[in-house]
Amino acid sequence: MKQCTHVEALPHPEPAALDETCPECLLEGTDPVQLRLCLTCGHVGCCDSSPNRHATRHHRETGHPVMRTFEPGEDWRWCFVDHVLV
């Protein structure tokens, strides 16, 4: 079974967005479907079901490897590099 090689070394950042939404969606006037939190820097971005997929875009631009769901009642993480749920 494939495992994530990044999650153990990650910090536990606070969300960078004070209003707990995707700041890029807010600026663009679009609505996020669900939110994701970057576990490297705390960037909040929308999921891949959202029109602009800002969480994935953030990973591509920064190389930050792991995000977690930022939805109430959910508790999972995704490693973009290893393509595995953590």
C-alpha positions as CSV (number, residue, x, y, z in Angstrom):
1,M,0.0,0.0,0.0
2,K,1.4,3.4,-1.0
3,Q,1.9,5.9,1.8
4,C,2.5,9.6,2.1
5,T,6.2,10.5,2.8
6,H,5.4,14.1,3.7
7,V,2.7,14.3,6.4
8,E,4.9,13.5,9.4
9,A,7.2,16.5,8.8
10,L,4.4,19.1,8.3
11,P,3.5,21.9,10.7
12,H,-0.1,22.5,11.9
13,P,-0.8,26.0,10.6
14,E,-3.8,28.1,11.4
15,P,-6.0,29.0,8.4
16,A,-4.6,32.0,6.5
17,A,-8.1,33.2,5.6
18,L,-9.8,35.0,8.4
19,D,-13.3,34.5,7.0
20,E,-12.9,30.8,6.3
21,T,-13.5,30.9,2.6
22,C,-11.4,30.6,-0.5
23,P,-9.9,34.1,-0.9
24,E,-9.4,33.6,-4.6
25,C,-13.1,32.7,-5.1
26,L,-14.0,35.7,-3.1
27,L,-11.9,38.0,-5.3
28,E,-13.2,36.4,-8.5
29,G,-16.9,36.3,-7.4
30,T,-17.2,32.6,-7.6
31,D,-18.5,30.2,-5.0
32,P,-16.4,27.4,-3.6
33,V,-18.0,23.9,-3.3
34,Q,-15.8,22.8,-0.4
35,L,-12.6,24.1,1.2
36,R,-9.2,22.6,1.7
37,L,-6.4,23.8,4.1
38,C,-2.7,23.6,3.1
39,L,-0.8,21.9,5.9
40,T,2.4,23.7,5.0
41,C,1.2,27.4,5.1
42,G,-2.5,27.5,6.0
43,H,-3.7,28.7,2.6
44,V,-7.4,28.0,2.3
45,G,-8.5,27.0,-1.2
46,C,-11.5,25.5,-2.9
47,C,-11.7,21.9,-3.9
48,D,-11.5,20.3,-7.4
49,S,-15.3,20.3,-7.7
50,S,-15.2,24.1,-7.5
51,P,-14.9,26.1,-10.8
52,N,-11.3,27.2,-10.4
53,R,-9.7,24.5,-8.2
54,H,-7.7,26.9,-6.1
55,A,-6.3,24.3,-3.6
56,T,-4.8,22.2,-6.5
57,R,-3.6,25.4,-8.1
58,H,-1.9,26.4,-4.8
59,H,-0.1,23.0,-4.7
60,R,1.1,23.4,-8.3
61,E,2.4,27.0,-7.7
62,T,4.1,26.3,-4.3
63,G,4.9,22.5,-4.3
64,H,3.2,22.3,-0.8
65,P,2.5,18.5,-0.7
66,V,-0.5,17.9,1.7
67,M,-3.8,19.5,2.3
68,R,-6.7,18.6,4.6
69,T,-10.4,19.0,4.3
70,F,-11.6,22.2,5.9
71,E,-15.2,21.1,6.1
72,P,-16.9,20.6,9.4
73,G,-17.3,17.0,10.5
74,E,-14.7,15.7,8.0
75,D,-11.2,14.6,8.9
76,W,-9.0,13.5,6.0
77,R,-5.9,14.6,4.2
78,W,-4.6,14.3,0.6
79,C,-1.0,14.2,-0.5
80,F,-0.8,15.7,-4.0
81,V,2.7,14.3,-4.5
82,D,2.1,10.7,-3.5
83,H,-1.6,10.7,-4.7
84,V,-2.8,9.1,-1.5
85,L,-5.3,9.8,1.3
86,V,-3.6,10.2,4.6
